[in-house]
Amino acid sequence: MSTNIPNEKGTPQSRTYTVNDIAAILGIGRASAYKLANSGLFKTIRIGNMIRISRKSFEDWLKMEGIDD
């Protein structure tokens, strides 16, 4: 089962973000992004010591916070 879904251009798009991804999206540091990822505000998946954040859950949170573009 693939974890990629096509975007508007038909290229695969990951269903998860990394901590570095959310740090870049929000313009915050990695330490703050890790705190946010561990806060329970959106769904996360741990794979060993890696954290993956559900794209849908994160984007829904952005909308609720009024941060989305």
Summary of the structure (lengths in Angstrom):
residues: 69
radius of gyration: 12.3
end to end distance: 30.8
largest distance: 33.6
contacts: 151
relative contact order: 0.17
helix: 39%
strand: 26%
